Amino acid sequence: MIIRFQMFAIALAVVPTVALGQPTSEPGPICTDRPTKATSVCTVPAGTFQLEADLPNWTRLDDAGTRTDTVLYANPTLKLGLGPNTDIQANIAPYVDVRTRAGGVVSHVRGVGDLFVRLKQRLTNPAAKVQVGVVPYIKAPLAKRGIGNREWEGGVVVPVQFSLPQSFTLTFAPEMDVLADGDGSGKHVQLIGVVNLAKPLSSKVTAYAELWTAQNYDPAGTVRQYSADVALAYLASPTLQFDVGGNFGLNRATPDAQIYFGISTRF
């Protein structure tokens, strides 16, 4: 266990170290990694906290006569701005309910989720038409088996955002994960790709549409997932946002549907 926590500390140390800054005098409207799967390039203003959370998140998967429903009653991510282009993030679902129905028999696994810690570094000028960032992360296995896999894992996301005419924003978010093999014997790579198109419908409402894929190269067999995702975000105030969205699987290996409602606030 001590070795694992040392690995955790080393993983965070490889990213640029930035002194904790003071809040900016006039930060812009809240900018989040919600509501879709794409990761944005923007960071939390230095010295401020931001909370982004599902309230709740429901996922359904039907596979060979077995139906699995996973409910996250809350799924908060807390962010802290470390500098003008850097923030650190921690995410954990305090209560997860995995309900499985097979052959008329229903079973539940309930408990806390895994802990994810990320550090986001914006690499470009905030005023640039093309924005690039890097987001390394590590997962600490706090969840029991049936909710998680009891393995340390990690990866890195490299979001790239383009400002397009007519206020459209195009985001690509390639990701590489290092995951535990299904039999626990080693590690393998998973590659994720996201293409996200966002458009403000008014000064307060933004619509999102995206395509997502994950290619999990487990030695036991490659698992390929695809989804089409849509969402709306409502900016209630410069520091408060609500959202709603749905992700819809395009093949049998992907959850059939994922529906969520969320809130984000900066303080």
C-alpha positions as CSV (number, residue, x, y, z in Angstrom):
1,M,0.0,0.0,0.0
2,I,2.9,2.4,0.8
3,I,4.4,1.7,-2.6
4,R,1.1,2.5,-4.3
5,F,0.8,5.8,-2.6
6,Q,4.4,6.6,-3.6
7,M,3.5,5.9,-7.2
8,F,0.5,8.2,-6.8
9,A,2.7,11.0,-5.6
10,I,5.2,10.5,-8.3
11,A,2.5,10.6,-11.0
12,L,1.4,14.0,-9.8
13,A,4.9,15.3,-9.6
14,V,5.7,14.7,-13.2
15,V,3.4,17.5,-14.3
16,P,4.5,21.2,-14.0
17,T,4.6,22.4,-10.5
18,V,2.8,25.8,-10.1
19,A,2.5,27.9,-7.0
20,L,-1.0,28.5,-5.7
21,G,-2.1,31.8,-7.2
22,Q,-4.6,34.5,-6.0
23,P,-8.1,34.7,-7.5
24,T,-8.2,36.9,-10.6
25,S,-10.1,40.2,-10.1
26,E,-12.7,39.6,-12.7
27,P,-12.8,35.9,-13.8
28,G,-15.0,35.1,-16.8
29,P,-18.2,32.9,-16.7
30,I,-17.8,29.4,-15.4
31,C,-16.2,27.0,-17.8
32,T,-16.6,23.3,-17.1
33,D,-15.8,19.8,-18.3
34,R,-19.5,19.1,-18.3
35,P,-21.9,18.1,-19.6
36,T,-20.5,15.7,-22.3
37,K,-17.6,13.3,-22.3
38,A,-15.3,15.7,-24.0
39,T,-12.6,17.4,-21.8
40,S,-12.3,21.2,-22.2
41,V,-9.0,23.1,-22.3
42,C,-10.1,25.9,-19.8
43,T,-8.9,25.8,-16.2
44,V,-10.4,27.1,-12.9
45,P,-9.2,30.6,-12.0
46,A,-6.2,30.6,-9.7
47,G,-7.1,30.4,-6.0
48,T,-10.8,29.5,-6.6
49,F,-12.7,26.3,-6.1
50,Q,-15.2,24.8,-8.6
51,L,-17.7,21.9,-8.1
52,E,-19.1,19.9,-11.0
53,A,-21.5,17.1,-10.2
54,D,-24.0,14.6,-11.6
55,L,-27.4,14.7,-9.8
56,P,-27.9,11.9,-10.6
57,N,-26.4,9.6,-13.3
58,W,-28.2,6.5,-14.6
59,T,-26.7,3.9,-17.0
60,R,-28.4,0.8,-18.5
61,L,-26.7,-2.1,-20.3
62,D,-28.5,-5.1,-21.7
63,D,-26.2,-8.0,-22.6
64,A,-27.2,-11.6,-23.4
65,G,-30.3,-11.6,-21.2
66,T,-28.7,-9.7,-18.3
67,R,-29.7,-6.1,-17.5
68,T,-27.4,-3.9,-15.5
69,D,-28.5,-0.6,-14.1
70,T,-25.9,1.7,-12.5
71,V,-27.0,4.7,-10.5
72,L,-24.6,7.4,-9.2
73,Y,-26.8,9.5,-6.9
74,A,-24.1,12.1,-6.9
75,N,-20.8,12.2,-8.7
76,P,-18.9,15.3,-7.6
77,T,-15.6,16.6,-9.0
78,L,-13.9,19.3,-6.9
79,K,-11.4,21.6,-8.7
80,L,-8.9,24.0,-7.4
81,G,-7.1,26.6,-9.5
82,L,-3.3,26.5,-8.9
83,G,-2.3,29.1,-11.4
84,P,-3.6,31.0,-14.5
85,N,-3.4,27.9,-16.6
86,T,-3.4,25.0,-14.1
87,D,-5.9,23.3,-11.9
88,I,-6.1,20.1,-9.9
89,Q,-9.2,17.9,-9.7
90,A,-10.6,15.1,-7.5
91,N,-13.6,13.0,-8.4
92,I,-15.4,10.3,-6.4
93,A,-18.9,9.0,-6.3
94,P,-19.9,8.7,-2.6
95,Y,-22.6,6.1,-3.3
96,V,-23.0,3.8,-6.3
97,D,-25.8,1.3,-6.8
98,V,-25.2,-1.5,-9.4
99,R,-28.4,-3.5,-10.0
100,T,-28.2,-6.7,-12.0
101,R,-31.1,-8.7,-13.3
102,A,-30.6,-12.1,-14.8
103,G,-33.1,-14.9,-15.2
104,G,-35.5,-13.2,-12.8
105,V,-32.9,-12.9,-10.1
106,V,-32.0,-9.4,-9.0
107,S,-28.8,-8.5,-7.1
108,H,-27.2,-5.3,-5.9
109,V,-23.7,-4.1,-5.2
110,R,-23.6,-0.8,-3.3
111,G,-20.8,1.4,-2.1
112,V,-18.4,4.2,-2.7
113,G,-16.8,4.7,-6.2
114,D,-13.1,4.9,-7.1
115,L,-11.1,8.1,-6.6
116,F,-9.8,9.9,-9.7
117,V,-7.2,12.7,-9.3
118,R,-6.4,14.8,-12.4
119,L,-4.1,17.8,-13.1
120,K,-5.1,20.0,-16.1
121,Q,-2.5,22.2,-17.8
122,R,-3.4,24.6,-20.6
123,L,-0.6,24.8,-23.1
124,T,-1.8,27.7,-25.2
125,N,-2.7,31.4,-24.9
126,P,-6.3,31.7,-23.7
127,A,-7.0,34.1,-26.6
128,A,-5.8,31.7,-29.3
129,K,-8.2,30.3,-31.8
130,V,-6.8,26.9,-31.2
131,Q,-6.5,25.8,-27.6
132,V,-4.5,22.8,-26.4
133,G,-4.2,21.2,-22.9
134,V,-2.9,18.1,-21.2
135,V,-4.7,16.2,-18.4
136,P,-2.8,13.3,-16.7
137,Y,-4.8,11.4,-14.2
138,I,-4.6,8.5,-11.8
139,K,-7.3,6.2,-10.3
140,A,-7.0,5.0,-6.7
141,P,-9.1,1.8,-6.2
142,L,-11.4,2.6,-3.4
143,A,-14.5,0.9,-4.8
144,K,-15.4,-2.7,-3.9
145,R,-15.3,-5.4,-6.6
146,G,-18.5,-5.2,-8.7
147,I,-18.3,-1.4,-8.7
148,G,-14.6,-1.2,-9.5
149,N,-11.8,-3.6,-10.3
150,R,-9.6,-3.0,-7.2
151,E,-6.6,-2.0,-9.5
152,W,-4.6,1.2,-9.8
153,E,-4.9,2.7,-13.3
154,G,-4.2,6.0,-15.0
155,G,-3.8,7.8,-18.3
156,V,-3.7,11.2,-20.1
157,V,-6.1,13.3,-22.1
158,V,-5.0,15.9,-24.7
159,P,-7.9,18.1,-25.4
160,V,-7.8,20.4,-28.5
161,Q,-10.4,23.0,-29.1
162,F,-11.1,25.1,-32.3
163,S,-13.1,28.3,-32.4
164,L,-15.2,28.2,-35.5
165,P,-17.4,30.7,-37.4
166,Q,-21.0,31.3,-36.1
167,S,-19.8,30.7,-32.5
168,F,-19.3,27.0,-33.0
169,T,-16.6,25.2,-30.9
170,L,-15.1,22.0,-32.1
171,T,-13.3,19.8,-29.5
172,F,-11.1,16.7,-30.0
173,A,-10.1,14.8,-26.9
174,P,-7.8,11.9,-27.6
175,E,-7.0,9.9,-24.5
176,M,-4.7,7.0,-23.7
177,D,-5.4,4.9,-20.6
178,V,-3.3,2.2,-18.9
179,L,-5.7,-0.3,-17.5
180,A,-5.5,-3.6,-15.6
181,D,-6.0,-6.8,-17.6
182,G,-9.3,-8.5,-16.9
183,D,-7.5,-11.5,-15.3
184,G,-5.3,-9.2,-13.2
185,S,-2.1,-10.4,-14.7
186,G,-0.8,-7.2,-16.1
187,K,-1.7,-3.9,-17.8
188,H,-2.9,-2.9,-21.3
189,V,-3.8,0.2,-23.3
190,Q,-7.2,1.7,-24.0
191,L,-7.5,4.5,-26.6
192,I,-10.4,6.9,-26.4
193,G,-11.5,9.4,-29.0
194,V,-14.1,12.2,-28.8
195,V,-15.4,14.6,-31.4
196,N,-17.6,17.3,-29.9
197,L,-19.5,20.2,-31.5
198,A,-20.9,23.0,-29.3
199,K,-23.2,25.9,-30.3
200,P,-24.6,28.6,-28.1
201,L,-28.4,28.9,-28.7
202,S,-28.6,32.1,-26.6
203,S,-26.5,33.9,-24.0
204,K,-27.5,31.3,-21.4
205,V,-28.1,28.0,-23.3
206,T,-25.5,25.9,-25.2
207,A,-26.2,22.7,-27.1
208,Y,-23.7,19.9,-27.6
209,A,-23.5,16.9,-29.9
210,E,-20.6,14.4,-30.0
211,L,-19.4,11.0,-31.1
212,W,-17.3,8.9,-28.7
213,T,-15.3,5.7,-29.0
214,A,-13.2,3.5,-26.7
215,Q,-10.9,0.7,-27.9
216,N,-9.9,-1.5,-25.0
217,Y,-7.0,-3.8,-26.0
218,D,-7.3,-6.3,-23.2
219,P,-5.3,-9.5,-24.0
220,A,-8.4,-11.5,-23.4
221,G,-10.1,-9.8,-26.3
222,T,-10.5,-6.2,-27.7
223,V,-13.6,-4.4,-26.6
224,R,-14.8,-1.7,-28.9
225,Q,-17.4,0.8,-27.8
226,Y,-19.2,3.7,-29.6
227,S,-21.8,6.2,-28.5
228,A,-23.7,9.3,-29.8
229,D,-24.2,11.9,-27.1
230,V,-26.3,15.1,-26.8
231,A,-26.6,17.6,-24.0
232,L,-27.8,21.1,-23.1
233,A,-26.3,23.5,-20.6
234,Y,-28.0,26.5,-18.9
235,L,-25.9,29.3,-17.5
236,A,-28.1,30.6,-14.6
237,S,-25.4,33.1,-13.5
238,P,-21.7,33.7,-14.3
239,T,-20.8,31.1,-11.6
240,L,-23.7,28.6,-11.8
241,Q,-24.6,26.2,-14.6
242,F,-27.2,23.4,-14.9
243,D,-27.1,20.7,-17.5
244,V,-28.9,17.6,-18.8
245,G,-27.7,15.0,-21.3
246,G,-27.9,11.6,-22.8
247,N,-25.3,9.1,-24.2
248,F,-26.6,6.4,-26.5
249,G,-24.7,3.2,-27.3
250,L,-24.2,2.3,-31.0
251,N,-23.1,-1.3,-30.5
252,R,-23.8,-4.1,-28.0
253,A,-20.6,-3.6,-26.1
254,T,-21.6,0.0,-25.2
255,P,-24.3,0.8,-22.5
256,D,-27.6,1.3,-24.2
257,A,-28.3,4.6,-22.5
258,Q,-26.8,6.9,-20.0
259,I,-29.0,9.8,-18.7
260,Y,-27.8,12.5,-16.3
261,F,-28.6,15.9,-14.8
262,G,-25.9,18.1,-13.4
263,I,-24.8,21.2,-11.7
264,S,-21.6,23.2,-11.7
265,T,-20.7,26.2,-9.5
266,R,-17.6,28.2,-8.8
267,F,-16.8,29.7,-5.3
